[in-house]
Amino acid sequence: MLGSVAAACTTLSFLPQVLHTIKTKDTEGISLTMYVLFVFGILCWLIYGLLSHDLPLMLGNGITLVLSSIVLLLKLKSKADERTAIL
């Protein structure tokens, strides 16, 4: 039970950041390197969960992958927009 609560809290902890980033479009304080590494790590965990047929691992990491990927994509879009504005 405690593991399920911990997994839910960890997974849902990205939701406020996603909502804030979508609302404000501000990604300046977000580390691109951290999110690239984090998304890659979560993808590895998801693949591990798939290979081991571990449903809780798949669900938790699948949701986390979606939420963290949204922030990463918004950060990449912001970087691209900055480069375009400079040109």
DSSP file (Angstrom, degrees, kcal/mol; ACC not computed):
  #  RESIDUE AA STRUCTURE BP1 BP2  ACC     N-H-->O    O-->H-N    N-H-->O    O-->H-N    TCO  KAPPA ALPHA  PHI   PSI    X-CA   Y-CA   Z-CA
    1    1 A M     >        0   0    0      0, 0.0     4,-2.1     0, 0.0     5,-0.2   0.000 360.0 360.0 360.0 -45.8    0.0    0.0    0.0
    2    2 A L  H  >  +     0   0    0      1,-0.2     4,-2.6     2,-0.2     5,-0.2   0.883 360.0  54.6 -62.7 -37.7    2.8    2.4    0.9
    3    3 A G  H  > S+     0   0    0      1,-0.2     4,-2.5     2,-0.2    -1,-0.2   0.884 107.4  50.2 -62.2 -39.1    4.5    1.7   -2.4
    4    4 A S  H  > S+     0   0    0      2,-0.2     4,-2.4     1,-0.2    -2,-0.2   0.898 111.0  48.2 -66.6 -41.0    1.4    2.5   -4.3
    5    5 A V  H  X S+     0   0    0     -4,-2.1     4,-2.5     2,-0.2    -2,-0.2   0.923 112.8  48.8 -64.6 -44.0    1.0    5.8   -2.5
    6    6 A A  H  X S+     0   0    0     -4,-2.6     4,-2.5     1,-0.2     5,-0.2   0.917 112.0  48.7 -62.2 -43.7    4.7    6.6   -3.1
    7    7 A A  H  X S+     0   0    0     -4,-2.5     4,-2.6     2,-0.2     5,-0.2   0.908 111.9  48.9 -63.5 -42.2    4.4    5.8   -6.8
    8    8 A A  H  X S+     0   0    0     -4,-2.4     4,-2.7     2,-0.2    -2,-0.2   0.921 112.9  47.1 -64.5 -43.8    1.2    7.9   -7.2
    9    9 A C  H  X S+     0   0    0     -4,-2.5     4,-1.0     2,-0.2    -2,-0.2   0.924 114.2  46.9 -64.0 -44.1    2.8   10.9   -5.5
   10   10 A T  H  < S+     0   0    0     -4,-2.5     4,-0.3    -5,-0.2     3,-0.3   0.920 115.8  45.1 -64.0 -44.3    6.0   10.6   -7.5
   11   11 A T  H >< S+     0   0    0     -4,-2.6     3,-1.1     1,-0.2     4,-0.2   0.934 115.7  45.2 -65.6 -47.2    4.1   10.2  -10.8
   12   12 A L  H >< S+     0   0    0     -4,-2.7     3,-1.3     1,-0.2    -1,-0.2   0.600  90.1  85.9 -75.9 -10.4    1.7   13.0  -10.1
   13   13 A S  T 3< S+     0   0    0     -4,-1.0     4,-0.5    -3,-0.3    -1,-0.2   0.730  85.4  57.7 -63.5 -19.6    4.4   15.4   -8.9
   14   14 A F  T <> S+     0   0    0     -3,-1.1     4,-2.4    -4,-0.3    -1,-0.3   0.692  85.6  80.7 -82.0 -18.9    5.0   16.4  -12.5
   15   15 A L  H <> S+     0   0    0     -3,-1.3     4,-2.7     1,-0.2     5,-0.2   0.907  89.5  50.0 -58.4 -47.0    1.4   17.6  -13.1
   16   16 A P  H  > S+     0   0    0      0, 0.0     4,-2.6     0, 0.0    -1,-0.2   0.905 112.2  48.9 -59.6 -39.2    1.8   21.0  -11.4
   17   17 A Q  H  > S+     0   0    0     -4,-0.5     4,-2.6     2,-0.2     5,-0.2   0.915 112.0  48.6 -65.8 -41.8    5.0   21.7  -13.5
   18   18 A V  H  X S+     0   0    0     -4,-2.4     4,-2.5     2,-0.2     5,-0.2   0.948 114.2  45.1 -61.7 -49.4    3.2   20.7  -16.7
   19   19 A L  H  X S+     0   0    0     -4,-2.7     4,-2.4     1,-0.2    -2,-0.2   0.907 114.7  48.5 -63.0 -42.3    0.2   22.8  -16.0
   20   20 A H  H  X S+     0   0    0     -4,-2.6     4,-2.8    -5,-0.2     6,-0.3   0.917 112.9  47.6 -63.5 -43.8    2.3   25.8  -14.9
   21   21 A T  H  X S+     0   0    0     -4,-2.6     4,-2.1     2,-0.2    -2,-0.2   0.893 113.1  47.8 -67.7 -39.8    4.5   25.5  -18.0
   22   22 A I  H  < S+     0   0    0     -4,-2.5    -1,-0.2    -5,-0.2    -2,-0.2   0.926 116.1  45.2 -63.8 -43.9    1.5   25.2  -20.3
   23   23 A K  H  < S+     0   0    0     -4,-2.4    -2,-0.2    -5,-0.2    -1,-0.2   0.924 126.0  27.6 -67.5 -46.3   -0.2   28.2  -18.7
   24   24 A T  H  < S-     0   0    0     -4,-2.8    -3,-0.2    -5,-0.2    -1,-0.2   0.685  85.5-143.3 -92.7 -19.4    2.8   30.6  -18.5
   25   25 A K     <  +     0   0    0     -4,-2.1     2,-0.7    -5,-0.3    -4,-0.1   0.662  55.5 139.4  61.1  16.5    4.8   29.3  -21.5
   26   26 A D        +     0   0    0     -6,-0.3    -1,-0.2    -5,-0.1    -2,-0.1  -0.828  15.1 152.6 -97.9 113.1    7.8   30.1  -19.3
   27   27 A T    >   +     0   0    0     -2,-0.7     3,-1.7    47,-0.1    -1,-0.1   0.224  38.6 110.4-118.3  11.0   10.6   27.4  -19.5
   28   28 A E  T 3  S+     0   0    0      1,-0.3    -1,-0.1     3,-0.0    -2,-0.0   0.869  80.2  46.3 -58.0 -40.7   13.5   29.7  -18.6
   29   29 A G  T 3  S+     0   0    0      2,-0.1     2,-0.5    -3,-0.1    -1,-0.3   0.377  91.9 100.7 -85.0   5.8   14.2   28.1  -15.2
   30   30 A I  S <  S-     0   0    0     -3,-1.7     2,-0.6    41,-0.1     3,-0.1  -0.802  72.9-129.7 -97.7 128.9   13.9   24.5  -16.5
   31   31 A S     >  -     0   0    0     -2,-0.5     4,-2.0     1,-0.2     5,-0.2  -0.656  12.1-161.6 -79.4 118.2   17.1   22.6  -17.2
   32   32 A L  H  > S+     0   0    0     -2,-0.6     4,-2.5     2,-0.2     5,-0.2   0.917  91.6  51.8 -63.9 -44.3   17.1   21.1  -20.6
   33   33 A T  H  > S+     0   0    0      1,-0.2     4,-2.4     2,-0.2     5,-0.2   0.916 108.8  50.6 -60.6 -43.9   19.9   18.6  -19.7
   34   34 A M  H  > S+     0   0    0      1,-0.2     4,-2.7     2,-0.2    -1,-0.2   0.927 112.6  45.8 -60.7 -45.7   18.0   17.4  -16.7
   35   35 A Y  H  X S+     0   0    0     -4,-2.0     4,-2.7     2,-0.2     5,-0.2   0.867 111.1  52.0 -69.8 -35.4   14.8   16.8  -18.6
   36   36 A V  H  X S+     0   0    0     -4,-2.5     4,-2.1     2,-0.2    -1,-0.2   0.951 115.2  42.2 -62.6 -48.0   16.6   15.0  -21.4
   37   37 A L  H  X S+     0   0    0     -4,-2.4     4,-2.5    -5,-0.2    -2,-0.2   0.902 115.4  50.2 -64.8 -41.0   18.3   12.7  -19.0
   38   38 A F  H  X S+     0   0    0     -4,-2.7     4,-2.7    -5,-0.2     5,-0.2   0.936 110.8  47.7 -64.3 -46.9   15.2   12.2  -16.9
   39   39 A V  H  X S+     0   0    0     -4,-2.7     4,-2.4     1,-0.2    -1,-0.2   0.904 112.6  50.0 -62.1 -41.2   13.0   11.4  -19.9
   40   40 A F  H  X S+     0   0    0     -4,-2.1     4,-2.1    -5,-0.2    -1,-0.2   0.923 111.6  48.7 -62.5 -43.7   15.6    8.9  -21.2
   41   41 A G  H  X S+     0   0    0     -4,-2.5     4,-2.2     2,-0.2    -2,-0.2   0.910 111.8  48.2 -62.3 -43.3   15.8    7.3  -17.7
   42   42 A I  H  X S+     0   0    0     -4,-2.7     4,-2.6     2,-0.2    -1,-0.2   0.889 109.0  54.1 -65.0 -39.1   12.0    7.0  -17.5
   43   43 A L  H  X S+     0   0    0     -4,-2.4     4,-2.5    -5,-0.2    -1,-0.2   0.908 108.3  49.9 -60.2 -41.8   11.9    5.5  -21.0
   44   44 A C  H  X S+     0   0    0     -4,-2.1     4,-2.5     2,-0.2    -2,-0.2   0.918 110.7  49.2 -62.4 -43.4   14.4    2.9  -19.8
   45   45 A W  H  X S+     0   0    0     -4,-2.2     4,-2.6     2,-0.2    -2,-0.2   0.896 110.4  51.2 -62.2 -39.8   12.2    2.1  -16.7
   46   46 A L  H  X S+     0   0    0     -4,-2.6     4,-2.4     2,-0.2    -2,-0.2   0.927 110.4  48.1 -63.7 -44.5    9.2    1.8  -18.9
   47   47 A I  H  X S+     0   0    0     -4,-2.5     4,-2.7     2,-0.2    -2,-0.2   0.914 111.2  51.3 -61.9 -42.5   10.9   -0.6  -21.3
   48   48 A Y  H  X S+     0   0    0     -4,-2.5     4,-2.1     1,-0.2    -2,-0.2   0.922 109.8  49.9 -59.6 -44.4   12.1   -2.6  -18.3
   49   49 A G  H  <>S+     0   0    0     -4,-2.6     5,-2.5     1,-0.2     4,-0.4   0.891 111.3  49.0 -61.4 -40.1    8.5   -2.7  -17.0
   50   50 A L  H ><5S+     0   0    0     -4,-2.4     3,-0.8     3,-0.2    -2,-0.2   0.924 112.2  47.6 -64.6 -44.9    7.3   -3.9  -20.4
   51   51 A L  H 3<5S+     0   0    0     -4,-2.7    -2,-0.2     1,-0.2    -1,-0.2   0.820 116.9  42.8 -67.4 -30.9   10.0   -6.6  -20.6
   52   52 A S  T 3<5S-     0   0    0     -4,-2.1    -1,-0.2    -5,-0.2    -2,-0.2   0.388 107.0-125.7 -95.9   3.6    9.2   -7.8  -17.0
   53   53 A H  T < 5 +     0   0    0     -3,-0.8     2,-0.9    -4,-0.4    -3,-0.2   0.880  53.2 157.8  54.9  42.2    5.4   -7.6  -17.5
   54   54 A D     >< -     0   0    0     -5,-2.5     4,-2.4     1,-0.2    -1,-0.2  -0.826  24.1-169.9-102.0  97.1    5.2   -5.4  -14.4
   55   55 A L  H  > S+     0   0    0     -2,-0.9     4,-3.0     1,-0.2     5,-0.2   0.895  83.3  49.8 -58.7 -47.9    1.9   -3.4  -14.8
   56   56 A P  H  > S+     0   0    0      0, 0.0     4,-2.5     0, 0.0     5,-0.3   0.907 113.1  48.3 -59.4 -39.4    2.5   -0.9  -11.9
   57   57 A L  H  > S+     0   0    0      2,-0.2     4,-2.0     1,-0.2     5,-0.3   0.901 113.4  47.7 -65.1 -40.8    5.9   -0.1  -13.2
   58   58 A M  H  X S+     0   0    0     -4,-2.4     4,-2.3    -9,-0.2     5,-0.2   0.932 114.6  45.3 -65.3 -46.3    4.5    0.3  -16.7
   59   59 A L  H  X S+     0   0    0     -4,-3.0     4,-2.5     2,-0.2     5,-0.3   0.950 115.0  45.8 -64.8 -50.3    1.7    2.6  -15.6
   60   60 A G  H  X S+     0   0    0     -4,-2.5     4,-2.2    -5,-0.2    -1,-0.2   0.930 119.4  40.0 -60.3 -47.0    3.7    4.8  -13.3
   61   61 A N  H  X S+     0   0    0     -4,-2.0     4,-2.3    -5,-0.3    -1,-0.2   0.809 112.3  56.5 -76.0 -28.8    6.5    5.3  -15.8
   62   62 A G  H  X S+     0   0    0     -4,-2.3     4,-1.9    -5,-0.3    -2,-0.2   0.934 111.7  42.6 -64.3 -45.6    4.2    5.6  -18.7
   63   63 A I  H  X S+     0   0    0     -4,-2.5     4,-2.5     2,-0.2     5,-0.2   0.925 115.1  49.7 -66.2 -44.6    2.3    8.5  -17.1
   64   64 A T  H  X S+     0   0    0     -4,-2.2     4,-2.8    -5,-0.3     5,-0.3   0.886 108.8  53.8 -61.5 -38.5    5.5   10.1  -15.9
   65   65 A L  H  X S+     0   0    0     -4,-2.3     4,-2.0     2,-0.2    -1,-0.2   0.917 109.9  46.9 -62.3 -43.7    7.0    9.8  -19.4
   66   66 A V  H  X S+     0   0    0     -4,-1.9     4,-1.8     2,-0.2    -2,-0.2   0.952 115.6  44.7 -62.9 -49.6    4.0   11.6  -20.9
   67   67 A L  H  X S+     0   0    0     -4,-2.5     4,-1.5     1,-0.2    -2,-0.2   0.926 117.0  43.5 -64.1 -46.0    4.1   14.4  -18.3
   68   68 A S  H  X S+     0   0    0     -4,-2.8     4,-2.3     1,-0.2    -1,-0.2   0.831 110.4  56.8 -71.3 -29.7    7.8   14.9  -18.4
   69   69 A S  H  X S+     0   0    0     -4,-2.0     4,-3.0    -5,-0.3    -1,-0.2   0.857 102.3  56.1 -67.4 -34.2    7.9   14.7  -22.2
   70   70 A I  H  X S+     0   0    0     -4,-1.8     4,-2.3     2,-0.2    -2,-0.2   0.943 109.9  44.8 -61.1 -47.0    5.3   17.6  -22.3
   71   71 A V  H  X S+     0   0    0     -4,-1.5     4,-2.3     2,-0.2    -2,-0.2   0.920 113.8  50.5 -63.2 -43.0    7.7   19.8  -20.3
   72   72 A L  H  X S+     0   0    0     -4,-2.3     4,-2.6     1,-0.2    -2,-0.2   0.922 110.9  48.3 -61.4 -44.6   10.7   18.7  -22.4
   73   73 A L  H  X S+     0   0    0     -4,-3.0     4,-2.5     1,-0.2    -1,-0.2   0.894 111.2  50.2 -64.3 -39.4    8.8   19.5  -25.6
   74   74 A L  H  X S+     0   0    0     -4,-2.3     4,-2.2    -5,-0.2    -1,-0.2   0.887 111.0  49.9 -64.9 -37.9    7.8   22.9  -24.4
   75   75 A K  H  X S+     0   0    0     -4,-2.3     4,-2.3     2,-0.2    -2,-0.2   0.924 111.6  47.8 -65.0 -44.6   11.4   23.6  -23.4
   76   76 A L  H  X S+     0   0    0     -4,-2.6     4,-2.3     2,-0.2    -2,-0.2   0.891 111.7  50.5 -63.7 -39.4   12.6   22.6  -26.8
   77   77 A K  H  X S+     0   0    0     -4,-2.5     4,-2.6     2,-0.2    -1,-0.2   0.912 109.7  50.7 -64.0 -42.0   10.0   24.7  -28.5
   78   78 A S  H  X S+     0   0    0     -4,-2.2     4,-2.2     2,-0.2    -2,-0.2   0.906 109.8  49.9 -62.2 -42.2   11.0   27.7  -26.3
   79   79 A K  H  X S+     0   0    0     -4,-2.3     4,-2.0     2,-0.2    -1,-0.2   0.913 111.7  48.5 -61.9 -42.8   14.6   27.2  -27.3
   80   80 A A  H  X S+     0   0    0     -4,-2.3     4,-2.2     1,-0.2    -2,-0.2   0.901 110.5  50.9 -64.7 -41.2   13.7   27.0  -31.0
   81   81 A D  H  X S+     0   0    0     -4,-2.6     4,-2.3     1,-0.2    -1,-0.2   0.882 108.4  52.7 -63.6 -38.3   11.6   30.2  -30.6
   82   82 A E  H  X S+     0   0    0     -4,-2.2     4,-1.5     2,-0.2    -2,-0.2   0.917 110.1  47.7 -62.7 -43.6   14.5   32.0  -29.0
   83   83 A R  H  X S+     0   0    0     -4,-2.0     4,-1.4     1,-0.2    -2,-0.2   0.893 111.8  49.8 -65.7 -39.3   16.8   31.1  -31.9
   84   84 A T  H  < S+     0   0    0     -4,-2.2    -1,-0.2     1,-0.2    -2,-0.2   0.893 108.4  53.3 -65.5 -39.9   14.2   32.2  -34.4
   85   85 A A  H  < S+     0   0    0     -4,-2.3    -1,-0.2     1,-0.2    -2,-0.2   0.828 105.9  53.9 -65.6 -31.6   13.7   35.5  -32.6
   86   86 A I  H  <        0   0    0     -4,-1.5    -1,-0.2     1,-0.3    -2,-0.2   0.866 360.0 360.0 -70.4 -36.2   17.5   36.2  -32.7
   87   87 A L     <        0   0    0     -4,-1.4    -1,-0.3    -5,-0.1    -2,-0.2   0.488 360.0 360.0 -73.7 360.0   17.6   35.6  -36.5
